[in-house]
Amino acid sequence: LHHSATMEGSVESIDAVHRERKDAAGKPWLGIGYHFVIGNGRGMADGLVEHTFRWREQLQGAHAGSREYNEKGIGICVLGDFRNAEPTPRQTAAARQLIARLSQRYQIDPRRIVRHSDNRASQCPCDRFPWEAVVPADPLTLKEFDRL
């Protein structure tokens, strides 16, 4: 899970920025590195979850800075800069629902849901992101989380 570190954006704007990047071998990225983006009302509707071409085509991500996490992980970006502001209530609810549904569908143990900072020297998604409100600590609570 990531934050965009920007106050506004969209799948299209992130895609444009990511197309300018290159991987460790010097090859350009295919585009947006995440599988899902959650809007904040500034470029995308507040709480809107959009999947990207990586999800539609079931391609590995380019978001984690780790081959293992990119190959096996699902990249979710929540638009906003959570060093300075909290996500909107709609973003928090959308992230909680998306994570709960993906976890149920693909049998992902909540202990395997990680922040970018959990696998890379980063603060992302930063201190103002309400992790405990989005990711259940107990696998048995996933169905309950999905109902919230």
C-alpha positions in Angstrom: 0.0 0.0 0.0 1.3 3.4 -1.0 0.3 7.1 -1.0 1.0 9.2 -4.1 2.8 11.9 -2.1 0.8 14.4 -4.1 -2.4 16.3 -3.3 -4.0 15.5 -6.6 -3.8 13.0 -9.4 -5.4 10.2 -11.4 -4.6 7.0 -13.0 -3.7 8.9 -16.1 -1.4 11.4 -14.4 0.5 8.7 -12.5 0.7 6.7 -15.7 2.3 9.6 -17.5 4.9 10.1 -14.7 5.7 6.4 -14.5 6.2 6.1 -18.3 9.2 8.5 -17.8 10.9 6.1 -15.4 13.4 3.4 -16.1 14.0 0.1 -14.3 17.4 -1.0 -12.9 18.4 -2.3 -16.4 17.5 1.0 -18.0 14.3 -0.2 -19.6 11.4 2.2 -19.5 8.4 1.3 -17.4 5.3 0.1 -19.2 3.3 2.8 -17.3 1.6 3.1 -13.9 3.2 0.7 -11.5 0.1 0.1 -9.3 -2.8 -2.3 -9.8 -5.3 0.0 -8.1 -5.6 3.8 -7.4 -8.1 5.3 -4.9 -9.1 8.9 -5.6 -9.4 11.8 -3.2 -11.6 14.2 -5.1 -8.8 16.1 -6.8 -8.3 14.5 -10.2 -10.4 11.4 -9.4 -13.7 11.1 -7.5 -13.2 10.9 -3.7 -13.1 7.2 -2.7 -13.3 6.0 -6.3 -11.3 2.8 -6.9 -9.9 2.4 -10.4 -8.0 -0.6 -11.6 -5.2 -0.1 -14.0 -3.9 -2.1 -17.1 -1.7 -4.1 -14.7 -4.8 -5.5 -13.0 -6.8 -6.0 -16.2 -3.9 -7.8 -17.9 -2.7 -9.5 -14.7 0.8 -8.0 -15.0 3.3 -7.7 -12.2 3.6 -4.4 -10.5 6.3 -1.8 -10.6 5.7 -0.2 -7.3 7.5 -1.9 -4.4 11.2 -1.5 -5.2 11.5 -5.2 -4.7 11.3 -7.9 -7.3 9.5 -10.3 -5.0 6.8 -7.8 -4.0 6.3 -6.6 -7.5 5.9 -10.1 -8.9 3.7 -11.5 -6.1 2.1 -8.3 -4.7 -0.9 -6.2 -5.6 0.0 -2.5 -5.6 -2.6 -0.1 -4.2 -2.0 3.7 -4.3 -4.1 6.1 -2.3 -4.0 9.6 -3.7 -2.7 12.1 -1.2 0.3 13.2 0.8 -0.1 11.6 4.2 2.9 13.4 5.6 0.7 16.5 5.8 -3.0 15.3 5.8 -5.1 12.3 6.5 -6.9 10.4 3.7 -10.6 11.3 3.3 -13.2 9.1 5.1 -14.3 7.8 1.7 -10.7 6.9 0.8 -10.3 5.0 4.1 -13.5 3.1 3.5 -12.6 2.3 -0.1 -9.2 1.1 0.9 -10.7 -1.1 3.7 -13.3 -2.6 1.3 -10.8 -3.2 -1.5 -8.3 -4.9 0.8 -11.0 -7.0 2.5 -12.4 -8.1 -0.9 -9.0 -8.9 -2.4 -8.0 -10.7 0.8 -11.2 -12.8 0.8 -11.1 -13.6 -2.9 -7.4 -14.5 -3.0 -7.1 -15.8 0.6 -4.5 -13.3 1.6 -3.6 -13.4 5.3 -3.8 -9.8 6.7 -0.3 -10.3 8.1 0.9 -10.3 4.5 -0.7 -6.9 3.7 2.2 -4.4 3.9 2.9 -0.7 3.6 5.6 0.3 1.1 7.7 1.2 4.2 7.5 -2.4 5.4 9.7 -3.6 2.6 11.7 -0.5 1.5 13.5 2.4 3.2 10.5 4.8 2.9 7.9 6.5 5.1 5.2 5.6 2.6 2.2 5.8 3.2 3.3 7.9 6.2 2.1 8.5 9.7 -1.3 10.1 8.9 -2.5 7.0 7.1 -4.9 5.1 9.5 -3.4 1.6 9.0 -5.3 0.0 11.8 -8.7 1.2 10.4 -7.9 -0.2 7.0 -6.1 -3.5 7.6 -7.6 -6.0 10.1 -5.1 -7.4 12.5 -7.0 -10.7 12.7 -7.8 -12.9 9.7 -11.1 -13.8 11.2 -12.3 -10.2 11.0 -12.0 -9.9 7.2 -15.7 -10.6 6.7 -16.6 -8.2 9.4 -14.4 -5.5 7.8 -16.0 -6.0 4.5 -19.4 -5.2 6.0 -18.3 -1.8 7.4 
